[in-house]
Amino acid sequence: MTNHDPAHAGWFADILPDDADSATAAIAEGTTDQPRHWPEIAVESGFAADVDDYYDRLHKATLDATRTAVAEHERADDRQLVHAIRSLDDCERTANELAERAAEWAGGLFADVDAGIEGAREVATYEPNTAAERRAVSLATRVVDLADEAEAIREFIERTAPAVAPNLAAMAGPVLASRLIALAGGLEALAKKPSGTVQVLGAEDALFAHLEGHAPSPKHGIIFTHEYVRETRPADRGSAARALAGKLTIAARIDHYSGDHREGVHEDLRDRIATIRARAEDDEDGAEGDR
């Protein structure tokens, strides 16, 4: 691990024993063509008092380098999208579950309580008179807080996704793009996946059941929520899903490796979906001609 020209210079060359930042950078960025007797060289150069001291310093430097790498990874914009989309799902799921509980509780205390988040918003405005009413109103207030947080996170995703993955966000929409990134484990991981895998992301249970011989092969995963798949007739959804997954894969690769918006890939997808949907019109025309 050396980035110095001298043949016997170690990663610790020109680094003061207490300079943690320089040691971390040397560990992270240095290279070497072959191993050498680094402990002895470190002692001879004055970097370490003895061999044990060298290994103590090496251990600390490698830990610091690892912590730095992990922190940078977590700060990456696509990682923030992963955290955001998972938090959005948690907030929405919990808010909806608690809204049902709040409506059931408040319904026994107040008249005409609506179900759902809107019902919780109304209950949250009530003035309680008893201990039970205070708790029911408090629960409804927490539901409202969670629902509002979910909306704020959604707005964050809609602002952030186009900057992180412009083509993917334009093609899939910011929320679906973030879900795909999260399911893949990051934008880089998504960019490296084949389109067939992207097509069934989110349908892992169905895929495993198919592999075990208990179910047919899934045609699509979470990309079913995209209008190009959802609003295509069932007979053609497999083709639409394949076309969409193929272009989503290309979009992810462009975003990861270059980051510039390329309208051509979006036009190609629109044309392909139009061709697939035209089949339905052709089938209808053919059916009318047979009558």
C-alpha positions as CSV (number, residue, x, y, z in Angstrom):
1,M,0.0,0.0,0.0
2,T,2.3,2.7,-1.2
3,N,1.8,5.6,-3.6
4,H,5.4,6.6,-3.4
5,D,8.1,6.0,-6.0
6,P,10.9,4.8,-3.6
7,A,10.9,1.1,-3.6
8,H,10.9,0.8,0.2
9,A,8.4,3.6,1.0
10,G,5.4,2.2,2.9
11,W,1.9,3.7,3.1
12,F,3.2,5.5,6.2
13,A,5.9,7.4,4.4
14,D,5.9,11.1,5.2
15,I,3.1,10.7,7.7
16,L,3.5,11.8,11.2
17,P,2.5,9.1,13.8
18,D,-0.4,11.2,15.1
19,D,-1.7,12.4,11.7
20,A,-4.9,10.3,11.5
21,D,-6.3,12.0,8.5
22,S,-3.2,11.4,6.3
23,A,-3.0,7.8,7.5
24,T,-6.6,7.2,6.6
25,A,-6.1,8.7,3.1
26,A,-3.0,6.6,2.6
27,I,-4.8,3.4,3.5
28,A,-7.8,4.3,1.2
29,E,-5.8,5.5,-1.8
30,G,-2.4,3.8,-1.7
31,T,-1.3,0.8,-3.8
32,T,1.7,-1.5,-4.0
33,D,3.0,-4.0,-6.6
34,Q,4.2,-6.5,-4.0
35,P,4.2,-7.0,-0.2
36,R,7.3,-6.0,1.8
37,H,8.4,-6.1,5.4
38,W,6.2,-3.1,6.3
39,P,6.5,-3.5,10.1
40,E,10.3,-3.4,10.0
41,I,10.4,-0.5,7.5
42,A,7.9,1.4,9.7
43,V,10.2,1.0,12.7
44,E,13.3,1.9,10.8
45,S,11.6,5.0,9.4
46,G,10.5,6.2,12.8
47,F,6.8,5.8,12.1
48,A,6.4,3.2,14.8
49,A,8.3,2.5,18.0
50,D,8.2,-1.3,17.4
51,V,6.3,-3.9,15.5
52,D,3.4,-4.0,17.9
53,D,3.1,-0.2,17.7
54,Y,3.0,-0.5,13.9
55,Y,0.1,-3.0,13.9
56,D,-1.8,-0.8,16.4
57,R,-1.4,2.2,14.1
58,L,-2.3,0.1,11.1
59,H,-5.4,-1.1,12.8
60,K,-6.5,2.4,13.7
61,A,-5.8,3.7,10.2
62,T,-7.8,0.9,8.6
63,L,-10.8,1.4,10.9
64,D,-10.8,5.1,10.3
65,A,-10.6,4.5,6.5
66,T,-13.5,2.1,6.7
67,R,-15.6,4.5,8.8
68,T,-14.9,7.3,6.3
69,A,-15.9,5.0,3.4
70,V,-19.2,4.0,5.1
71,A,-20.0,7.6,6.0
72,E,-19.5,8.7,2.4
73,H,-21.6,5.8,1.1
74,E,-24.4,6.7,3.4
75,R,-24.2,10.4,2.4
76,A,-24.5,9.5,-1.3
77,D,-27.7,10.9,-2.8
78,D,-29.1,7.6,-3.9
79,R,-28.7,6.3,-0.4
80,Q,-30.8,9.2,0.8
81,L,-33.5,8.2,-1.6
82,V,-33.4,4.6,-0.3
83,H,-33.8,5.9,3.3
84,A,-36.6,8.3,2.2
85,I,-38.7,5.7,0.2
86,R,-38.5,3.2,3.0
87,S,-39.4,5.9,5.6
88,L,-42.3,6.9,3.3
89,D,-43.7,3.4,3.2
90,D,-43.3,3.0,7.0
91,C,-45.0,6.3,7.7
92,E,-47.9,5.6,5.3
93,R,-48.4,2.0,6.5
94,T,-48.3,3.0,10.2
95,A,-50.5,6.0,9.7
96,N,-53.2,4.0,7.9
97,E,-53.1,1.3,10.5
98,L,-53.4,3.7,13.4
99,A,-56.1,5.7,11.6
100,E,-58.3,2.6,11.7
101,R,-57.6,2.2,15.4
102,A,-58.2,5.9,16.1
103,A,-61.5,5.8,14.2
104,E,-62.7,2.7,16.1
105,W,-61.8,4.3,19.4
106,A,-63.2,7.8,18.6
107,G,-66.3,6.3,17.1
108,G,-67.3,5.1,20.5
109,L,-66.8,8.5,22.1
110,F,-67.8,11.0,19.4
111,A,-70.7,11.1,16.9
112,D,-70.1,10.7,13.1
113,V,-66.5,9.9,13.0
114,D,-65.2,9.1,9.5
115,A,-62.6,6.4,8.9
116,G,-59.1,6.9,7.5
117,I,-56.6,9.7,7.7
118,E,-59.2,12.4,7.0
119,G,-61.3,11.1,9.9
120,A,-58.3,11.3,12.1
121,R,-57.7,14.9,11.1
122,E,-61.2,15.8,12.2
123,V,-60.9,14.0,15.5
124,A,-57.6,15.7,16.2
125,T,-59.4,19.0,16.2
126,Y,-61.9,17.9,18.9
127,E,-61.8,19.3,22.5
128,P,-61.7,16.3,24.8
129,N,-63.6,16.3,28.1
130,T,-62.6,13.0,29.6
131,A,-59.5,11.0,30.0
132,A,-60.6,8.5,27.3
133,E,-61.4,11.4,24.9
134,R,-57.9,12.9,25.5
135,R,-56.2,9.7,24.6
136,A,-58.4,9.2,21.5
137,V,-57.7,12.7,20.3
138,S,-54.0,12.4,21.1
139,L,-53.8,9.2,19.0
140,A,-55.6,10.9,16.1
141,T,-53.1,13.7,16.4
142,R,-50.2,11.3,16.1
143,V,-51.8,9.8,13.0
144,V,-52.0,13.3,11.5
145,D,-48.4,13.9,12.3
146,L,-47.3,10.7,10.6
147,A,-49.5,11.4,7.5
148,D,-48.0,14.9,7.3
149,E,-44.4,13.5,7.6
150,A,-45.2,11.0,4.8
151,E,-46.3,13.8,2.6
152,A,-43.1,15.8,3.4
153,I,-40.9,12.8,2.6
154,R,-42.8,12.3,-0.7
155,E,-42.1,16.0,-1.6
156,F,-38.4,15.4,-0.7
157,I,-38.3,12.4,-3.0
158,E,-40.0,14.3,-5.8
159,R,-37.3,17.0,-5.5
160,T,-34.3,14.8,-5.0
161,A,-34.9,11.9,-7.4
162,P,-34.7,14.0,-10.6
163,A,-31.3,15.3,-9.5
164,V,-29.9,11.9,-8.6
165,A,-31.3,9.9,-11.5
166,P,-32.8,12.3,-14.1
167,N,-33.6,9.7,-16.8
168,L,-35.0,7.1,-14.3
169,A,-37.1,9.7,-12.5
170,A,-38.5,11.1,-15.8
171,M,-39.3,7.6,-17.1
172,A,-40.7,6.0,-13.9
173,G,-41.6,9.0,-11.9
174,P,-39.7,10.0,-8.8
175,V,-41.4,7.6,-6.3
176,L,-41.2,4.5,-8.5
177,A,-37.6,5.4,-9.5
178,S,-36.7,5.6,-5.8
179,R,-38.4,2.2,-5.1
180,L,-36.4,0.6,-7.9
181,I,-33.2,2.0,-6.5
182,A,-34.1,0.8,-3.0
183,L,-35.0,-2.7,-4.1
184,A,-31.8,-3.0,-6.1
185,G,-29.6,-1.7,-3.3
186,G,-28.6,1.6,-4.9
187,L,-28.4,3.3,-8.3
188,E,-25.1,1.5,-9.2
189,A,-26.5,-1.9,-8.3
190,L,-29.6,-1.1,-10.4
191,A,-27.5,0.0,-13.3
192,K,-25.7,-3.4,-13.3
193,K,-28.8,-5.5,-13.2
194,P,-30.1,-7.2,-16.4
195,S,-33.5,-5.9,-17.6
196,G,-35.1,-9.3,-16.8
197,T,-34.3,-8.8,-13.1
198,V,-35.5,-5.2,-13.1
199,Q,-38.8,-6.4,-14.6
200,V,-39.5,-8.5,-11.6
201,L,-38.1,-6.4,-8.8
202,G,-40.6,-6.4,-6.0
203,A,-42.1,-9.8,-7.0
204,E,-39.5,-11.9,-5.3
205,D,-42.1,-14.0,-3.4
206,A,-43.8,-14.9,-6.7
207,L,-40.5,-15.6,-8.4
208,F,-39.4,-18.0,-5.7
209,A,-42.8,-19.7,-5.8
210,H,-42.3,-20.1,-9.6
211,L,-38.8,-21.5,-9.1
212,E,-40.2,-24.0,-6.7
213,G,-42.8,-25.1,-9.2
214,H,-45.8,-23.6,-7.2
215,A,-46.7,-20.7,-9.5
216,P,-46.3,-19.3,-13.0
217,S,-43.5,-17.0,-13.8
218,P,-44.3,-13.4,-12.7
219,K,-44.6,-11.0,-15.7
220,H,-43.8,-7.9,-13.6
221,G,-42.9,-6.7,-10.1
222,I,-43.3,-3.2,-8.8
223,I,-43.2,-1.7,-12.3
224,F,-46.9,-2.8,-12.6
225,T,-47.7,0.6,-10.9
226,H,-46.4,2.4,-14.0
227,E,-49.2,3.5,-16.3
228,Y,-47.4,1.8,-19.3
229,V,-48.0,-1.5,-17.6
230,R,-51.1,-1.0,-15.5
231,E,-53.1,0.7,-18.2
232,T,-52.2,-1.8,-20.9
233,R,-54.6,-4.6,-21.5
234,P,-53.7,-7.8,-19.6
235,A,-52.8,-9.8,-22.7
236,D,-50.1,-7.3,-23.6
237,R,-48.8,-6.4,-20.1
238,G,-46.0,-8.9,-20.3
239,S,-44.7,-7.2,-23.5
240,A,-45.2,-3.7,-21.9
241,A,-43.4,-4.8,-18.8
242,R,-40.4,-6.1,-20.8
243,A,-40.2,-2.9,-22.9
244,L,-40.4,-0.7,-19.8
245,A,-37.9,-2.8,-17.9
246,G,-35.4,-2.6,-20.8
247,K,-35.6,1.1,-21.0
248,L,-35.5,1.6,-17.2
249,T,-32.3,-0.4,-17.2
250,I,-30.8,1.8,-19.9
251,A,-32.0,4.9,-18.0
252,A,-30.3,3.7,-14.8
253,R,-27.0,3.1,-16.6
254,I,-27.1,6.5,-18.2
255,D,-27.8,8.1,-14.8
256,H,-25.0,6.2,-13.1
257,Y,-22.3,6.5,-15.7
258,S,-23.0,9.9,-17.1
259,G,-25.9,11.6,-15.5
260,D,-27.2,13.6,-18.5
261,H,-30.8,13.6,-19.6
262,R,-31.2,11.8,-23.0
263,E,-34.6,12.3,-24.6
264,G,-34.0,9.6,-27.2
265,V,-34.4,6.7,-24.8
266,H,-37.8,8.2,-23.6
267,E,-39.0,8.6,-27.2
268,D,-38.1,5.0,-28.0
269,L,-40.1,3.8,-25.0
270,R,-43.1,5.8,-26.0
271,D,-43.0,4.5,-29.5
272,R,-42.6,0.9,-28.3
273,I,-45.6,1.2,-25.9
274,A,-47.7,2.8,-28.6
275,T,-46.9,-0.2,-30.9
276,I,-47.8,-2.7,-28.2
277,R,-51.1,-1.0,-27.4
278,A,-51.9,-0.8,-31.1
279,R,-52.3,-4.6,-31.0
280,A,-55.6,-4.1,-29.1
281,E,-57.0,-1.9,-31.8
282,D,-55.9,-4.3,-34.5
283,D,-57.6,-7.2,-32.6
284,E,-60.8,-5.2,-32.3
285,D,-60.8,-4.3,-36.0
286,G,-60.2,-7.9,-36.8
287,A,-63.1,-9.0,-34.6
288,E,-65.4,-6.5,-36.1
289,G,-64.4,-7.7,-39.6
290,D,-65.3,-11.3,-38.6
291,R,-68.9,-10.4,-37.6
